């Protein structure tokens, strides 16, 4: 077991190292941040001064070395744009992203699971078609479009909700819905297929033969088992939600890490982009590592196989 | 309208913590209270508060004039918190502010400023000559090395007088010190020394019309009126700058009354703003001309080497229609790559749209059937302008392909002289006609792909000329030559379109020539209820 965990930790660290290399070099291909901090026509001396100030006049491998050395000390560097420590910026935005992700996940489960069960129980009938249509729309409509439609309806026409910003529960409703909409469709599809699989299993057939009422079969026997893959997916999706809400956070001016990443990319703020990507990567790698370890604890065959 | 007003009040109440209802408090608690509540700082009532929807993220470096980069955006903040010795104000490009007067020595080697009596920083400290000297010496923003190299010494004979001694006469000293950089904006020496540079950015103190209250990075910035401001007591008690990066969301926020003023609303959204009752379109023209640059004109094998071909391209562009379509007719058709308000500007004859004449010129140049002009490079943010110009060129037979490139990469390629054929250029840099010509036309300029000896020869002459009239004449001659040779095809001086809501009295847009944002803040008003 120790060997297995050691190997998984090693793979995780290697993944993070490769991620750091990739993001460090790729973000530098996208352009010169100095070009965005001056107007065309600025003197070469001004541009050189900016390069020097940001350490961009040093060789790339030196810059990478400094970045990695700082990273080991928990320092993600200084933002070019904000001139503040990236870690501080990240931590100040993380609670907002977590809040948005938790509420969006709650909404997506609240919508996705019941509609998935309904579609499975009424398979091939009207509610199944409605569920399929919902899943199709949820997975195909881009979140920025959903966001703008929500703003148009609930802020501009009805005047019920604030269009942007944060600070009150009202501010949270539309971004959470726009973000949760896609995941609700995904959860609906998984719940439906999982329920169909369970409903076709032998023990459910037995329960029906025993004469148990349909509601009891669904609620007590089928639903609990069908829920396992949905909740597993929801756990992973929650981490993904925290890290991929770039579009939704930008449309609603929600001050989360998605918007921080957007700002970092827009201003070629290399330390911010690197920091957000590394932290997001670390989060996902850690969750995967924990899942791997849990699987190994639950099922000894896994640790023996690898 | 009734529900609209009720809705406004609702949001004003939500933003003020003490007025949260028990239900809302419970809801916040239920959500774990893990999101920040930036509305805590809002002390003034909504009736005496104006809220802006800002298009860019606000950076703390903008709170410190010493770090002002070469872009106009930080001045949005500087005009609120800080003040300068001399700065552009309504009707005056160089208005005495913290200085009540200033004089230049006849030999052009020194400039003397006399400080206004009784002016105070927000912490009550008086503004004195030492603060001015300190502010200049700690300045490290745009053109820092240029100014440091040219200023020999700063004398402060008494608390009210400052003299800048130059190493050699420099006619552009005031252009750089008072308009193009943050070097002339004054910070309190004692306070900065006490809190340090980082502390100053966290809690800036200035001598401007508004005091800093709070800043939540990426979210909002709050200012409160400074009632001892020397020019006048600001009329609006509190200003809130909210960052709303998405253009459609900004417009929605203006429509539903969450914000009172929005920046940067373009194209169809601007049209929608114009047609919405209660909202007012507020276009301004910052010093940002756009032009088409014929990068290959110095290559004898290129069609662009022939001046008739360049003139044909100029005649082919339907600027008026493009302006109507993309900026609702608000961009200025100046026919120059120099902003119209810049010192030493020469107004060329108006641009002519004559595609028949353009075809005739092309035929005379040996391109009766047109020609393949290769790529048309542009910043992707303005590819809509590029498409329109390219279509016009196509109509006379100049066939080209649009190559929109993301802004940072485009600017790098342009500066590195990596492009050929056609480049759609634009600049909002500060300065005067001399600085613009130096960067874009005269040999050695950052964006100069080639140059003309007669224009180059005039550049050092104007730089050494101390007599204003003679210098103006040289610079006008240079601009005439640029026009006659069709070195570029000017497109327009871009309009920056903004909007104001029904509560706004004086918005501050357009009061200061060339300034893109709302200022002076002390002049902004709210309509009486």
Interface residues (C-beta under 8 A of the other chain):
Chain A: X30 X31 X32 X33 X35 X36 X37 X38 X39 X40 X41 X42 X43 X44 X45 X46 X49 X50 X81 X82 X83 X84 X89 X92 X93 X95 X96 X98 X99 X102 X103 X148 X151 X152 X155 X156 X159 X162 X163 X164 X165 X166 X167 X168 X169 X170 X172 X250 X251 X252 X253 X255 X259 X260 X262 X263 X267 X268
Chain B: X3 X4 X7 X11 X14 X15 X20 X24 X27 X28 X31 X32 X34 X35 X36 X37 X38 X39 X53 X57 X59 X60 X61 X67 X69 X70 X71 X72 X140 X142 X143 X144 X145 X146 X201 X216 X217 X218 X219 X220 X242 X243 X244 X245 X246 X248 X249 X250 X252 X253 X255 X256 X258 X406 X407 X408 X409 X411 X412 X414 X415 X425 X426 X427 X428 X429 X430 X431 X435 X436 X439 X440 X446 X447
